[in-house]
Amino acid sequence: MGSTVTTANSEENTWGGGNEPMGASYGKLMMWFFIVSDALTFSGFLAAYGFSRFKFIETWPLADEVFTHFPFLHGVSAPMYYVALMTFILIFSSVTMVLAVDAGHHLNKAKVTFYMFLTIIGGLIFVGSQAWEWSNFIRGEYGAIETKGGSLLQFVDNTGHRVKLSDFAVSLPKEREQLTKNKGKWFMEEGSLPTYTVAEVQAGFKAHPELLIRTEVIYEDNAASKADPKNNATLNKVKQKTILTRAESEHRLENATIVVEGANLIRNEYGSKLFADFFFFITGFHGFHVFSGVIINIIIFFNVLLGTYEKRRSYEMVEKVGLYWHFVDLVWVFVFTVFYLV
């Protein structure tokens, strides 16, 4: 009879409310729910990026050609160095957050304050670095030409290395005025004018016979056609980045329509337009998470200074925000791997 009562009481304790699944409080459990749902969102974005890159793999920009800048080292090619430094800083901020949580378990206010401060500094450096990287990506480095058919023409030397427009474009006396709403037809307007006009690029190219053009060329894949002759129309077309001969380069340059400098949601001097779209969206979405985490960390930091959690005899709030911060860091590891390394 006594064992029956014990079983009934046990069931009541389990389902009667107040029970903590896996020993986690309500706040921690809700944070885990948010992290899982947000992880699914990032997974969808990265999967879409992977499929798009696989489809346009021959024309996808190379990270080593895009992210070559380093602060205060103008003109020095340092591919991926600064991105690697950003990643190290963010991961180190995750370490300081672990130390802050551990100090909170020991009710050590001084150490919690110190390590939270380091975490905030690391987050601010990362957000600022990402903004600097965006600025360089938008401004561009080499420049390119877009043709009437939408093909992108990049300029290289006889060794295959990219050449900047500023290295060969000439300055012609003819000036062009930027189209604005009050001066255009039907209230049309355009973005800021490029540094050089198409004519200036064409004239400079003719004056430098050592230059060639690299672009996307459609080839017929004979192997694929032989493998499946019935689907010949869909299997035998392959796009590849190819360096044209001098004669072909001059011919393609005659169809130039606009000078492309940098990258935006419409054009991208580095290659496929989708790369820029995914870059701005995914890194921007992650940057928003980091910025939000910094704001939350600052709020928690001031609460620690005021002794809010010292009075409660619990630093669980630091642990909850720590879960979010570790998630943000882990997501960046995947973004870094997919965008920059693979």
Backbone torsions as a table, in degrees:
resi	resn	phi	psi	omega
1	MET	NA	-40.4	179.2
2	GLY	-65.2	-37.9	-179.8
3	SER	-66.5	-33.0	178.9
4	THR	-65.4	-42.8	179.1
5	VAL	-62.5	-40.8	179.4
6	THR	-61.9	-41.2	179.5
7	THR	-64.9	-42.3	179.6
8	ALA	-63.4	-42.8	178.5
9	ASN	-64.4	-36.2	179.7
10	SER	-65.1	-42.5	178.4
11	GLU	-65.2	-38.3	179.5
12	GLU	-65.1	-38.6	178.6
13	ASN	-67.0	-33.3	-178.4
14	THR	-74.0	-44.1	-172.5
15	TRP	-108.8	1.7	-175.9
16	GLY	-87.7	4.9	-179.2
17	GLY	94.1	152.9	179.0
18	GLY	88.3	-11.4	178.5
19	ASN	-77.8	140.1	-178.8
20	GLU	-104.2	108.8	179.8
21	PRO	-59.0	129.4	179.0
22	MET	56.2	23.6	177.6
23	GLY	73.5	12.2	-178.5
24	ALA	-95.6	139.9	177.7
25	SER	-73.8	170.3	-179.6
26	TYR	-59.7	-42.9	-178.9
27	GLY	-62.4	-43.9	178.9
28	LYS	-64.6	-41.6	-179.0
29	LEU	-62.7	-42.8	178.5
30	MET	-65.1	-36.2	176.7
31	MET	-64.4	-39.7	177.5
32	TRP	-65.2	-38.4	176.3
33	PHE	-60.6	-43.7	179.3
34	PHE	-63.6	-43.4	-178.2
35	ILE	-62.6	-42.9	-179.9
36	VAL	-63.7	-45.4	-179.4
37	SER	-65.4	-39.0	179.0
38	ASP	-69.8	-33.7	177.2
39	ALA	-63.7	-37.8	177.4
40	LEU	-65.3	-36.9	178.6
41	THR	-63.9	-48.6	178.9
42	PHE	-64.2	-35.7	178.6
43	SER	-62.0	-40.7	177.6
44	GLY	-63.4	-42.3	179.1
45	PHE	-63.1	-46.7	-177.9
46	LEU	-68.6	-33.1	176.5
47	ALA	-66.5	-41.6	177.0
48	ALA	-62.3	-40.4	177.0
49	TYR	-61.6	-44.3	-179.2
50	GLY	-62.1	-43.5	179.1
51	PHE	-64.8	-41.2	-179.8
52	SER	-65.6	-41.8	179.4
53	ARG	-65.9	-39.4	179.1
54	PHE	-63.1	-37.7	-178.8
55	LYS	-69.6	-37.7	-177.6
56	PHE	-113.4	38.4	-171.7
57	ILE	-63.5	-30.7	-177.2
58	GLU	-73.9	-22.1	-176.9
59	THR	-115.2	8.4	-177.8
60	TRP	-74.2	137.7	179.3
61	PRO	-62.6	148.3	176.1
62	LEU	-91.3	131.0	-177.3
63	ALA	-59.7	-34.0	-179.4
64	ASP	-66.5	-21.6	177.7
65	GLU	-92.4	-18.9	-175.0
66	VAL	-94.5	-50.6	-173.1
67	PHE	-101.7	77.6	-175.1
68	THR	-113.8	2.1	-174.2
69	HIS	-90.2	154.5	173.6
70	PHE	-143.1	134.6	-177.4
71	PRO	-54.9	137.0	176.1
72	PHE	67.2	10.2	176.2
73	LEU	-121.8	63.4	-177.0
74	HIS	-66.4	130.9	178.1
75	GLY	85.4	-5.8	179.1
76	VAL	-95.4	123.9	179.6
77	SER	-80.4	114.1	179.9
78	ALA	-130.7	72.3	-174.7
79	PRO	-60.9	122.1	173.3
80	MET	73.4	-1.9	-176.3
81	TYR	-64.8	-47.0	-176.4
82	TYR	-71.7	-34.4	176.4
83	VAL	-63.4	-40.2	177.3
84	ALA	-64.2	-39.2	178.0
85	LEU	-65.0	-42.1	176.3
86	MET	-58.2	-43.8	-179.7
87	THR	-63.2	-42.8	178.5
88	PHE	-61.5	-42.7	-178.8
89	ILE	-62.8	-43.2	-179.2
90	LEU	-66.7	-41.6	178.7
91	ILE	-66.0	-38.6	177.9
92	PHE	-63.9	-35.3	177.5
93	SER	-66.0	-27.9	175.5
94	SER	-69.3	-34.9	177.0
95	VAL	-65.4	-44.8	179.6
96	THR	-64.1	-32.2	177.0
97	MET	-67.5	-38.7	175.9
98	VAL	-59.9	-43.0	179.7
99	LEU	-66.0	-35.4	178.0
100	ALA	-66.2	-42.4	178.8
101	VAL	-64.0	-42.8	179.2
102	ASP	-63.2	-40.0	177.3
103	ALA	-64.9	-34.5	177.0
104	GLY	-64.8	-35.9	177.2
105	HIS	-63.7	-28.1	179.3
106	HIS	-96.8	8.9	178.7
107	LEU	54.6	39.7	179.8
108	ASN	-99.3	92.6	-175.2
109	LYS	-61.0	-40.5	-176.3
110	ALA	-62.5	-45.4	-179.0
111	LYS	-70.0	-38.0	176.9
112	VAL	-59.5	-44.8	179.5
113	THR	-60.6	-45.9	-177.2
114	PHE	-64.1	-48.4	-176.0
115	TYR	-72.9	-32.4	174.1
116	MET	-64.3	-39.5	178.2
117	PHE	-61.5	-45.0	178.1
118	LEU	-62.9	-38.0	178.3
119	THR	-62.9	-43.6	179.1
120	ILE	-63.2	-43.4	179.1
121	ILE	-61.4	-44.1	178.1
122	GLY	-61.0	-41.3	178.4
123	GLY	-65.3	-41.3	179.0
124	LEU	-65.5	-39.8	177.9
125	ILE	-63.0	-41.7	-179.8
126	PHE	-64.3	-46.6	-179.6
127	VAL	-62.2	-43.5	177.6
128	GLY	-63.4	-38.5	178.7
129	SER	-65.9	-38.8	179.1
130	GLN	-67.3	-36.9	176.4
131	ALA	-65.1	-39.9	177.5
132	TRP	-63.8	-39.7	178.9
133	GLU	-66.2	-41.9	175.5
134	TRP	-58.0	-44.8	-178.3
135	SER	-58.9	-43.9	178.7
136	ASN	-67.6	-38.2	179.9
137	PHE	-66.7	-40.8	179.9
138	ILE	-69.5	-41.7	-178.8
139	ARG	-71.5	-33.3	179.4
140	GLY	80.3	175.1	-178.0
141	GLU	-133.4	-44.2	-172.9
142	TYR	-98.3	-45.4	-173.8
143	GLY	87.9	157.0	-179.5
144	ALA	-155.5	179.1	179.8
145	ILE	-124.0	137.9	174.4
146	GLU	-108.1	135.2	-176.7
147	THR	-93.7	178.2	-179.8
148	LYS	-61.6	-34.3	-179.9
149	GLY	-83.4	0.8	178.8
150	GLY	91.7	3.6	178.4
151	SER	-73.8	150.6	-179.8
152	LEU	-104.5	126.5	179.6
153	LEU	-107.9	118.3	177.3
154	GLN	-108.8	146.1	-174.7
155	PHE	-102.0	132.5	-179.5
156	VAL	-133.0	161.9	174.9
157	ASP	-90.9	-174.4	-176.4
158	ASN	-71.1	-5.6	175.5
159	THR	-100.2	-3.2	178.5
160	GLY	94.1	0.2	179.0
161	HIS	-84.4	141.6	-177.4
162	ARG	-67.0	147.9	-178.7
163	VAL	-121.8	138.5	179.5
164	LYS	-76.5	149.3	176.0
165	LEU	-60.7	-35.5	-178.0
166	SER	-66.2	-16.9	-178.8
167	ASP	-80.5	-17.8	-177.0
168	PHE	-139.1	-18.5	-178.2
169	ALA	-65.9	144.9	-179.3
170	VAL	-103.4	165.3	178.1
171	SER	-103.9	118.4	178.2
172	LEU	-100.7	151.5	-176.4
173	PRO	-67.0	-23.0	-177.2
174	LYS	-69.5	132.3	179.7
175	GLU	-113.0	152.5	179.7
176	ARG	-125.9	137.7	-178.2
177	GLU	-95.0	139.3	179.6
178	GLN	-65.8	136.1	179.1
179	LEU	-78.6	123.2	177.9
180	THR	-124.0	170.7	-175.2
181	LYS	-61.7	-40.2	-175.5
182	ASN	-78.5	-8.8	-179.7
183	LYS	-116.1	-12.6	-176.7
184	GLY	-90.8	177.1	177.9
185	LYS	-92.6	135.0	178.9
186	TRP	54.9	38.1	174.6
187	PHE	58.3	35.5	174.7
188	MET	-78.9	152.6	173.8
189	GLU	-150.8	164.0	-179.5
190	GLU	-136.3	167.2	179.1
191	GLY	-72.1	-176.0	-179.4
192	SER	-60.9	144.8	-177.5
193	LEU	-70.0	144.9	175.7
194	PRO	-68.2	164.3	-178.2
195	THR	-63.3	-36.6	-177.7
196	TYR	-124.5	152.5	174.3
197	THR	-88.1	167.3	177.7
198	VAL	-60.4	-41.1	-179.3
199	ALA	-62.4	-38.9	179.9
200	GLU	-67.5	-37.6	177.3
201	VAL	-68.2	-43.4	179.4
202	GLN	-62.4	-42.3	-179.9
203	ALA	-66.2	-40.7	178.3
204	GLY	-66.8	-36.2	179.0
205	PHE	-65.3	-40.9	179.0
206	LYS	-65.0	-31.1	-178.8
207	ALA	-80.1	-7.8	179.9
208	HIS	-124.3	88.4	-176.5
209	PRO	-66.1	-13.9	-179.4
210	GLU	-80.6	-9.8	-177.8
211	LEU	-84.2	148.4	176.4
212	LEU	-133.8	173.2	-179.4
213	ILE	-116.1	135.2	172.3
214	ARG	-109.6	129.5	-176.5
215	THR	-150.5	-179.9	176.9
216	GLU	-88.5	126.9	179.8
217	VAL	-123.6	135.4	179.0
218	ILE	-90.2	122.5	178.3
219	TYR	-112.0	159.4	173.5
220	GLU	-93.7	124.9	179.8
221	ASP	-89.0	95.8	-176.6
222	ASN	-66.1	-33.8	179.9
223	ALA	-63.1	-42.3	179.5
224	ALA	-67.8	-36.6	-179.1
225	SER	-66.0	-40.7	179.0
226	LYS	-68.4	-33.2	-179.0
227	ALA	-66.9	-34.2	-178.2
228	ASP	-144.4	80.9	-177.2
229	PRO	-61.3	-26.9	-178.1
230	LYS	-67.1	-34.7	-179.6
231	ASN	-101.7	38.6	-175.6
232	ASN	-58.8	-33.6	-174.8
233	ALA	-70.5	-26.7	-175.8
234	THR	-103.8	-18.2	-173.5
235	LEU	-100.5	-13.8	-171.1
236	ASN	-101.7	14.5	178.7
237	LYS	-112.5	119.8	-178.8
238	VAL	-131.6	130.8	176.8
239	LYS	-96.3	135.9	178.2
240	GLN	-142.7	150.9	172.7
241	LYS	-77.6	123.8	-174.8
242	THR	-135.5	140.9	174.3
243	ILE	-89.5	119.9	-176.5
244	LEU	-81.3	161.9	172.8
245	THR	-71.3	170.0	-179.1
246	ARG	-61.7	-43.6	-179.4
247	ALA	-64.4	-43.8	178.9
248	GLU	-65.4	-37.5	179.8
249	SER	-62.2	-45.2	179.7
250	GLU	-64.1	-37.2	179.8
251	HIS	-67.5	-43.5	-179.3
252	ARG	-67.8	-34.4	-177.9
253	LEU	-68.5	-20.5	178.1
254	GLU	-66.8	-23.2	-179.1
255	ASN	-93.8	13.5	-178.5
256	ALA	-66.3	140.4	-179.4
257	THR	-121.1	-31.8	-174.8
258	ILE	-152.0	146.9	175.3
259	VAL	-90.4	129.4	-179.0
260	VAL	-108.6	122.5	176.8
261	GLU	-124.6	118.9	179.7
262	GLY	82.0	-158.1	-176.1
263	ALA	-140.5	145.1	173.0
264	ASN	-149.9	-167.0	-177.5
265	LEU	-76.3	-6.8	-178.6
266	ILE	-108.9	-43.5	-177.6
267	ARG	-132.5	157.2	-178.1
268	ASN	-147.9	115.3	-177.5
269	GLU	-68.8	-16.0	-175.2
270	TYR	-88.3	-17.8	-178.9
271	GLY	154.0	-133.4	-175.1
272	SER	-56.6	135.5	179.7
273	LYS	-65.3	-30.0	-179.2
274	LEU	-63.2	-30.7	179.6
275	PHE	-59.6	-46.3	179.3
276	ALA	-64.8	-40.7	179.6
277	ASP	-59.6	-49.1	179.7
278	PHE	-66.5	-38.3	-178.6
279	PHE	-61.8	-49.7	-178.9
280	PHE	-64.4	-40.6	-174.5
281	PHE	-73.0	-50.6	-173.9
282	ILE	-73.0	-47.9	179.2
283	THR	-68.4	-31.9	176.0
284	GLY	-67.8	-41.0	178.3
285	PHE	-63.8	-42.4	178.1
286	HIS	-68.6	-39.9	177.7
287	GLY	-60.7	-36.4	176.0
288	PHE	-63.4	-38.1	177.2
289	HIS	-64.1	-43.9	179.9
290	VAL	-64.4	-44.1	179.5
291	PHE	-61.7	-42.2	177.3
292	SER	-62.3	-40.6	178.5
293	GLY	-63.6	-38.1	177.8
294	VAL	-63.6	-44.4	179.1
295	ILE	-60.7	-44.4	179.7
296	ILE	-65.0	-41.4	178.6
297	ASN	-61.7	-38.0	178.3
298	ILE	-63.8	-42.1	178.2
299	ILE	-61.9	-46.5	179.3
300	ILE	-63.8	-38.0	-179.4
301	PHE	-59.7	-45.4	179.9
302	PHE	-69.4	-32.8	175.2
303	ASN	-64.8	-37.1	176.7
304	VAL	-64.5	-43.7	179.4
305	LEU	-61.1	-37.3	-178.8
306	LEU	-77.3	-8.3	178.6
307	GLY	81.0	19.6	-178.2
308	THR	-59.7	-46.7	-176.2
309	TYR	-81.6	-23.0	175.0
310	GLU	-65.0	-38.8	178.4
311	LYS	-69.2	-33.7	178.9
312	ARG	-76.8	-14.5	-174.2
313	ARG	60.3	32.1	179.9
314	SER	-155.5	131.2	176.6
315	TYR	-109.5	35.4	-178.2
316	GLU	-62.4	-31.7	179.5
317	MET	-62.0	-36.7	175.9
318	VAL	-63.9	-39.2	179.5
319	GLU	-66.8	-38.2	-179.9
320	LYS	-67.8	-43.4	177.9
321	VAL	-69.8	-26.5	175.3
322	GLY	-65.5	-37.5	176.2
323	LEU	-60.4	-43.8	178.7
324	TYR	-63.1	-42.7	-177.2
325	TRP	-66.3	-40.1	177.3
326	HIS	-64.3	-37.5	178.0
327	PHE	-62.9	-45.0	179.2
328	VAL	-60.5	-41.3	178.6
329	ASP	-65.1	-42.2	-179.7
330	LEU	-64.8	-40.5	177.7
331	VAL	-60.3	-41.2	180.0
332	TRP	-63.2	-33.3	177.0
333	VAL	-59.3	-41.6	178.7
334	PHE	-70.8	-42.2	178.3
335	VAL	-61.9	-44.6	179.1
336	PHE	-60.4	-42.9	-179.4
337	THR	-65.9	-46.8	-175.6
338	VAL	-71.9	-43.0	-174.2
339	PHE	-80.8	-40.8	-168.8
340	TYR	-106.9	-28.5	-173.6
341	LEU	-101.6	-42.4	-174.0
342	VAL	-73.6	NA	NA
